[in-house]
Structure formats: C-alpha cells, structure tokens
Amino acid sequence: MRASASKSYDVAIPLVGFNPSGGIRMVIHVANALAARGMRVVFAVPRHAAAPPVGLHPAIELVVRGSARGLRDRVGFVASLPRARVHVATGYQTPLLIAAGRMVRARGGRTFYLIQNDEPSSHITHGNQPSWIKPVLRGVASAGYHVPATRVAVSHFVAERVGARRIHRVIPPGIETRFLERALRAPDADGSPVRPRTTVGVLSHPGTVKGMAVAIDAFAAKRDDGRLRWVAFDGPNPAPLPPFVEAFSHVAAAEGLRHDIADFYAACDVFVFPSLVEGFGLPPLEAMACGAAVVVTDCGGVREYTQDGRNCLVVPPGDPGAISRAIDRLAGDAALRARLALEGRATAARFPLERFATECADEIERLCAAS
C-alpha cells in the first residue's frame, strides 16, 4: 500500500533501502508483528531499493522517495521522514538521519534502535570505502550510539562492543520456518543414499568482512580432492568464482531446484561461514535448520548459538588452513556430519522467529504508549 509522507503513524521505519539480508528480513518481521496488532506502520525507502525481500503485512504502508544515491539520497531520507510516535533505526546512519529529520521537519517521537552489528568494527573497518573517509564513518556510527533511544542489541557480543550500559536488552534474531521445513534430506548415518561427493557450500559475497576470499583459499588447498564438490550461492551480491567452484544458479538449473537460499543450504553437506566479524550471523543458523553440518569462524555474535564439536566446528577467522582442516575432517567422517547436523537443527529450533518479532514489537509498543 502506498502512502503520503504527510500522514501520521504509530511506527515509521525509514531505511536506506530494502535488501535480502537477514537484518532487513528481521526488521520486516517485526513490522509485520506490529501491524498484526493493529498498529499503523510505514516503511520509507528509496525507489531504487523499494522491493521488500519478504512479504509485508497488507496494512503496512510505503513512502517511496527518489532514487538518487549518496548524499542526495540521505537528504531525501531526512525530507521524507514520516510523522510517527516511534521511529525505528536499523543501521549506523539511521539514528542521526532520524534525528535530523525530526529537527528539520519539526517532527517529534521516540527512537527504537535495533543494533544488529557494531558497524565501526565490522563493515567500516573491513569495508571497501576509501581509507580517508573511514574515520568519518566511524564518527558517524559512534555518534549514533549517543542519540536518545531505546537500544536493543541482537547479541551479547554487539552489546559489549557498543557498551552494555547503552543497551536496554539483548534479543537474538530467529529462524524463519521455511528453513526448518526445508531439511528434506536425512543424514547419511540414518541410511539415506550416500552422495558420490561431499558438497561444500559458501555464500558468494564481495564484501571483505564476509571472508569469501579466505574461504576460496581454503577450498583451493583441497580443490583436487575427489571426495569434494564446491558450490557457492550466487545471490544478489555475487563475487567472482574460480573455475573449480560451481555457481548454485547453475546447479539449481541442472538439478531442478529453485535458486533459493533454503534450497542451497539443504543441498550442502557442509556449509562454511568464513565471516571476519558478525553481529549475530544468521546464515550458519539457517544452514543448521536446513540440515547442513556447519563450519563457522569465531566471528563474534555466532557465540550466541555455536558449540564447537557439538553443533558445528568453530575455527579462527581469517585462517584458510583451519577451514581446510575442518572440511577434511567432515569429509572423512559421515557420522560426525550427521551428529553435527542433528544437533544443529535442534539448536536452530531454539531460536524461533516469532519470539524475536514479538519481543521487539513489545518494546516498540511500550514506547508508543509512552509517547
């Protein structure tokens, strides 16, 4: 449903754009929970990124601003800020932009800040921005932590990085049921047909912080191992792949699968998550839900659910040799893969999406009542 920026709402969620990341999907699920309670909810998004990655509740409205990127887009963010009792900030730029929008347009309200990563130590430190601007961006991110707001962190790791005294509470994200429902393949140890090769998967991503280059180095060390098949999910932000790594879009077409992230996880015997820093890290938990054995780096927020040797194998970040050794261990031990996969699914089931959406919605509703 389209809306005018002149209307007033209970909750407004201004974004620098929709994308298919886990963070944006979690924000949408919170918005859907609020709308289901009868609250008036609006998203404000730029035209170039106005397509939500998951369905919106029918009562949620959209304010679509111009498509210009960069400074002009940020000016548009401020100018199109909807009037609301509560504004939800979701990224390191948004608290200051919300504050500016209120000042420029004389719009009151309170702020709920869902902090999904400590941006100064993650996407800024490991980002592709010019080095000269990184201190400025860190300053912007740090200043956003001082904007008056009710702040919820998605992990204790994020809370510690931001400063526990600034955090109202920790609410870990949850797993969408489509991932738990997608595990159609039984573990090898339970008698299902053994695949001729162990499929090792990774998410293709060009961002340095995601550790894709580290994973490729680990794969290259074992590229001639005939037991292994290398597959990368080439989603919305694909990175170039070496010839020995298959793109999942090609695998899906050849094997009659959808080019869908849940299909990809379910096709993996082993899923590798090589990220350098994560606020929570949904992909390993999603892969666990889909029945894959997981190799994950000790990259921060994943500590909320990882138990080395019990539901996954944990390796140091930035260490291709450690990843390669973990893959070798899993390739040679079907029983270990099955045990990790079984415990991983049980772990994922303990992080229901409904709990995350409900608890965040409760906090936002309390803010609305107090405004």
C-alpha positions as CSV (number, residue, x, y, z in Angstrom):
1,M,0.0,0.0,0.0
2,R,1.4,3.4,-1.0
3,A,1.2,6.3,1.5
4,S,1.9,10.0,1.8
5,A,4.7,11.3,3.9
6,S,2.2,13.8,5.4
7,K,0.2,11.1,7.3
8,S,0.9,10.2,10.9
9,Y,1.7,6.7,12.1
10,D,2.4,4.7,15.2
11,V,5.7,3.3,13.9
12,A,7.8,4.6,11.0
13,I,10.8,2.6,9.7
14,P,13.0,4.7,7.4
15,L,15.6,2.6,5.5
16,V,18.4,3.4,3.2
17,G,16.9,0.6,1.1
18,F,15.4,-2.9,1.2
19,N,17.8,-5.8,0.6
20,P,17.6,-9.6,1.1
21,S,19.9,-9.6,4.1
22,G,18.9,-11.3,7.3
23,G,18.9,-8.0,9.1
24,I,16.4,-6.4,6.8
25,R,14.2,-9.6,6.9
26,M,14.2,-9.4,10.7
27,V,13.1,-5.8,10.6
28,I,10.2,-6.7,8.3
29,H,9.1,-9.5,10.6
30,V,9.0,-7.0,13.5
31,A,6.9,-4.6,11.4
32,N,4.5,-7.4,10.4
33,A,4.1,-8.3,14.1
34,L,3.2,-4.7,14.9
35,A,0.8,-4.4,12.0
36,A,-0.9,-7.6,13.1
37,R,-1.6,-5.9,16.4
38,G,-3.5,-3.1,14.6
39,M,-0.7,-0.5,14.8
40,R,-0.2,1.9,11.9
41,V,3.2,1.0,10.4
42,V,5.0,2.6,7.5
43,F,8.4,2.0,5.7
44,A,10.1,4.9,4.0
45,V,12.5,3.6,1.3
46,P,14.3,4.9,-1.9
47,R,12.8,4.0,-5.2
48,H,16.0,2.0,-6.3
49,A,15.6,-0.4,-3.3
50,A,11.8,-0.4,-2.7
51,A,11.1,-4.1,-3.2
52,P,10.9,-6.0,0.2
53,P,12.7,-9.3,0.3
54,V,9.8,-11.0,2.2
55,G,6.1,-10.2,2.3
56,L,4.7,-7.2,4.1
57,H,1.6,-7.3,6.2
58,P,-1.3,-5.9,4.0
59,A,-1.8,-3.0,6.4
60,I,1.8,-1.8,6.2
61,E,2.3,1.3,4.0
62,L,5.2,2.6,2.0
63,V,6.6,6.1,1.4
64,V,8.9,5.9,-1.6
65,R,11.4,8.7,-2.1
66,G,13.7,9.5,-5.0
67,S,16.3,7.0,-6.3
68,A,19.4,9.2,-6.1
69,R,22.2,7.6,-4.1
70,G,24.8,9.1,-1.9
71,L,24.3,12.5,-0.3
72,R,21.1,13.3,-2.3
73,D,19.6,10.0,-1.0
74,R,20.4,10.9,2.6
75,V,18.8,14.3,2.1
76,G,15.8,12.5,0.7
77,F,15.8,10.3,3.8
78,V,15.5,13.4,6.0
79,A,13.0,15.1,3.9
80,S,10.6,12.2,3.6
81,L,10.7,11.1,7.3
82,P,7.1,10.2,8.1
83,R,5.5,11.6,11.2
84,A,5.2,8.8,13.9
85,R,5.2,8.2,17.6
86,V,8.2,5.8,17.2
87,H,10.9,5.8,14.5
88,V,12.9,2.5,14.2
89,A,16.6,2.9,13.4
90,T,18.3,-0.1,11.9
91,G,21.8,0.8,10.7
92,Y,24.6,3.1,11.8
93,Q,23.5,6.0,9.6
94,T,19.8,6.0,10.6
95,P,19.8,7.3,14.2
96,L,21.4,10.6,13.1
97,L,19.2,10.8,9.9
98,I,16.1,10.3,12.0
99,A,17.2,13.0,14.5
100,A,17.9,15.4,11.6
101,G,14.5,14.7,10.0
102,R,12.8,15.5,13.3
103,M,14.7,18.7,13.6
104,V,14.2,19.9,10.0
105,R,10.6,18.9,9.8
106,A,9.6,19.7,13.4
107,R,8.5,16.1,14.0
108,G,8.6,14.6,17.4
109,G,8.6,11.0,18.5
110,R,10.8,8.4,20.1
111,T,13.5,6.2,18.7
112,F,13.9,2.4,18.9
113,Y,17.4,1.4,17.7
114,L,17.8,-2.2,16.7
115,I,21.6,-2.6,16.6
116,Q,22.5,-5.7,14.5
117,N,26.2,-5.1,14.3
118,D,28.9,-2.8,15.7
119,E,29.5,-1.1,12.4
120,P,32.8,0.7,13.3
121,S,34.5,-2.7,13.8
122,S,32.7,-4.6,11.1
123,H,31.5,-3.0,7.8
124,I,33.6,0.2,8.2
125,T,36.9,-1.4,9.3
126,H,36.6,-4.2,6.7
127,G,34.6,-2.2,4.1
128,N,35.7,-1.0,0.6
129,Q,35.4,2.7,1.4
130,P,38.5,4.9,0.8
131,S,40.7,4.9,3.9
132,W,40.4,8.6,4.3
133,I,36.7,8.5,4.9
134,K,36.7,5.6,7.4
135,P,37.4,7.8,10.5
136,V,34.5,10.0,9.5
137,L,32.2,7.0,9.1
138,R,33.3,5.6,12.5
139,G,32.5,9.0,14.0
140,V,29.0,8.9,12.5
141,A,28.4,5.4,13.8
142,S,29.7,6.3,17.3
143,A,27.6,9.5,17.3
144,G,24.5,7.4,16.5
145,Y,25.0,5.5,19.8
146,H,24.5,8.7,21.7
147,V,21.2,9.7,20.1
148,P,18.4,9.3,22.7
149,A,16.9,5.9,22.0
150,T,15.8,2.5,23.4
151,R,18.6,0.3,22.1
152,V,18.2,-3.4,21.6
153,A,21.2,-5.5,20.5
154,V,20.9,-8.8,18.7
155,S,23.7,-10.5,20.7
156,H,25.8,-10.1,23.8
157,F,28.8,-9.6,21.5
158,V,27.2,-6.5,20.0
159,A,26.1,-5.2,23.4
160,E,29.7,-5.5,24.7
161,R,31.1,-3.7,21.6
162,V,28.6,-0.9,21.8
163,G,28.7,-0.6,25.6
164,A,26.4,-2.6,27.8
165,R,25.2,0.5,29.7
166,R,23.8,1.8,26.4
167,I,21.8,-1.3,25.7
168,H,18.3,-1.8,27.0
169,R,18.2,-5.5,26.3
170,V,19.5,-8.3,24.1
171,I,17.0,-10.0,21.7
172,P,18.6,-12.6,19.4
173,P,17.1,-13.0,15.9
174,G,15.1,-16.0,14.9
175,I,14.8,-18.6,12.2
176,E,12.0,-18.4,9.6
177,T,10.0,-21.7,9.5
178,R,10.8,-22.1,5.8
179,F,14.4,-23.1,6.7
180,L,13.3,-25.7,9.3
181,E,10.8,-27.1,6.8
182,R,13.4,-27.4,4.0
183,A,15.5,-30.1,5.5
184,L,14.2,-32.9,3.3
185,R,17.5,-34.9,3.3
186,A,18.2,-37.3,6.1
187,P,21.7,-37.6,7.5
188,D,23.9,-40.2,5.8
189,A,24.2,-42.1,9.1
190,D,20.5,-42.7,9.1
191,G,20.6,-44.8,6.0
192,S,19.8,-42.3,3.2
193,P,21.7,-42.7,-0.1
194,V,25.3,-41.6,0.2
195,R,26.2,-38.9,-2.3
196,P,29.2,-39.6,-4.5
197,R,30.9,-36.4,-3.3
198,T,30.5,-34.3,-0.2
199,T,29.0,-30.9,-1.2
200,V,30.7,-28.0,0.5
201,G,28.9,-24.7,0.2
202,V,29.6,-21.0,0.9
203,L,27.7,-17.8,0.3
204,S,29.3,-15.7,-2.5
205,H,29.8,-12.1,-1.4
206,P,32.2,-9.4,-2.5
207,G,32.4,-7.7,0.9
208,T,35.8,-8.2,2.6
209,V,34.1,-8.6,6.0
210,K,32.3,-11.8,4.8
211,G,35.6,-13.6,4.3
212,M,34.8,-15.0,0.9
213,A,38.5,-14.7,-0.2
214,V,39.5,-16.7,2.9
215,A,37.0,-19.5,2.0
216,I,38.2,-19.7,-1.6
217,D,41.8,-20.0,-0.4
218,A,40.7,-22.9,1.9
219,F,38.8,-24.6,-0.9
220,A,41.8,-24.2,-3.3
221,A,44.0,-26.1,-0.9
222,K,41.8,-29.1,-1.5
223,R,40.5,-28.4,-4.9
224,D,41.8,-31.8,-6.3
225,D,40.2,-33.9,-3.5
226,G,37.9,-36.1,-5.4
227,R,35.6,-36.6,-2.4
228,L,34.5,-32.9,-2.5
229,R,32.2,-30.7,-4.6
230,W,32.5,-26.9,-4.2
231,V,29.4,-24.8,-4.6
232,A,28.7,-21.1,-3.9
233,F,25.3,-19.4,-3.6
234,D,25.4,-16.6,-6.2
235,G,22.7,-14.4,-4.7
236,P,22.1,-10.7,-5.0
237,N,25.7,-9.7,-4.3
238,P,27.8,-12.4,-6.1
239,A,31.6,-12.4,-6.2
240,P,33.7,-13.8,-9.0
241,L,34.2,-17.6,-8.6
242,P,37.3,-19.7,-9.6
243,P,36.5,-22.4,-12.2
244,F,36.5,-25.3,-9.7
245,V,33.7,-23.7,-7.7
246,E,30.2,-24.2,-9.1
247,A,27.6,-21.4,-9.0
248,F,24.4,-22.6,-7.3
249,S,22.3,-20.9,-10.1
250,H,23.8,-23.5,-12.5
251,V,23.5,-26.4,-10.1
252,A,19.8,-25.5,-9.4
253,A,19.1,-25.3,-13.1
254,A,20.7,-28.6,-13.8
255,E,19.1,-30.4,-10.8
256,G,15.6,-29.0,-11.0
257,L,16.0,-26.8,-7.8
258,R,14.9,-23.3,-7.2
259,H,17.7,-20.7,-7.0
260,D,16.6,-20.2,-3.4
261,I,18.8,-19.8,-0.3
262,A,16.9,-22.5,1.6
263,D,17.4,-24.9,-1.3
264,F,21.1,-24.1,-1.3
265,Y,21.5,-24.8,2.4
266,A,19.6,-28.1,2.0
267,A,21.9,-29.1,-0.9
268,C,25.0,-28.7,1.2
269,D,26.5,-31.5,3.2
270,V,28.9,-28.9,4.7
271,F,28.2,-25.2,4.9
272,V,31.2,-22.9,5.5
273,F,30.7,-19.4,7.0
274,P,34.1,-17.6,6.9
275,S,33.0,-14.1,8.1
276,L,35.5,-11.9,9.9
277,V,33.0,-10.1,12.2
278,E,29.3,-10.7,12.7
279,G,26.7,-9.1,15.0
280,F,24.8,-12.3,15.1
281,G,25.3,-14.3,11.9
282,L,22.0,-15.8,10.7
283,P,23.4,-17.9,7.8
284,P,25.1,-20.6,9.9
285,L,21.9,-21.0,12.0
286,E,19.8,-21.1,8.8
287,A,22.1,-23.8,7.4
288,M,21.8,-25.8,10.6
289,A,18.0,-25.5,10.3
290,C,18.2,-27.0,6.8
291,G,20.3,-30.0,7.9
292,A,23.8,-29.0,6.9
293,A,26.9,-29.6,9.0
294,V,28.4,-26.2,9.7
295,V,32.0,-24.8,9.8
296,V,31.9,-21.3,11.2
297,T,34.5,-18.8,12.2
298,D,34.6,-17.4,15.7
299,C,33.4,-14.0,14.4
300,G,31.6,-12.6,17.4
301,G,27.8,-12.9,17.5
302,V,27.7,-16.5,16.5
303,R,28.7,-17.3,20.0
304,E,25.0,-17.0,20.9
305,Y,24.4,-20.4,19.4
306,T,27.7,-22.2,18.4
307,Q,29.2,-25.0,20.4
308,D,32.4,-26.3,18.9
309,G,32.3,-30.1,18.3
310,R,28.6,-30.3,19.4
311,N,26.5,-28.4,16.8
312,C,29.3,-27.2,14.5
313,L,33.0,-26.8,14.0
314,V,34.4,-23.4,15.1
315,V,37.6,-22.1,13.5
316,P,39.6,-18.8,13.9
317,P,38.5,-16.0,11.5
318,G,40.9,-15.3,8.6
319,D,42.6,-18.7,8.7
320,P,42.1,-20.7,5.5
321,G,44.2,-23.6,6.8
322,A,41.8,-24.1,9.7
323,I,38.8,-24.1,7.4
324,S,40.5,-26.6,5.1
325,R,41.3,-28.9,8.0
326,A,37.7,-28.7,9.3
327,I,36.4,-29.6,5.8
328,D,38.8,-32.5,5.6
329,R,37.6,-33.8,9.0
330,L,34.0,-33.6,8.0
331,A,34.6,-35.1,4.5
332,G,36.1,-38.2,6.1
333,D,33.5,-38.7,8.9
334,A,29.9,-39.1,7.8
335,A,28.9,-39.9,11.4
336,L,30.3,-36.6,12.6
337,R,28.5,-34.7,9.9
338,A,25.2,-36.4,10.8
339,R,25.7,-35.7,14.5
340,L,26.5,-32.0,14.0
341,A,23.6,-31.7,11.6
342,L,21.2,-33.3,14.0
343,E,22.3,-31.1,16.9
344,G,22.4,-28.1,14.6
345,R,18.7,-28.5,13.7
346,A,17.8,-28.7,17.4
347,T,19.8,-25.6,18.1
348,A,18.0,-23.7,15.3
349,A,14.7,-24.7,16.6
350,R,15.5,-22.9,19.9
351,F,15.6,-19.6,18.0
352,P,12.0,-19.1,16.8
353,L,11.4,-16.1,14.7
354,E,8.1,-15.4,16.5
355,R,9.9,-14.8,19.8
356,F,12.3,-12.2,18.2
357,A,9.4,-10.4,16.4
358,T,7.2,-10.5,19.5
359,E,9.8,-9.2,22.0
360,C,10.9,-6.4,19.7
361,A,7.3,-5.5,18.9
362,D,6.6,-5.4,22.7
363,E,9.4,-2.9,23.3
364,I,8.2,-0.7,20.4
365,E,4.6,-0.8,21.6
366,R,5.7,0.3,25.0
367,L,7.5,3.2,23.5
368,C,4.4,4.1,21.5
369,A,2.3,4.1,24.7
370,A,4.7,6.3,26.5
371,S,5.0,8.9,23.7
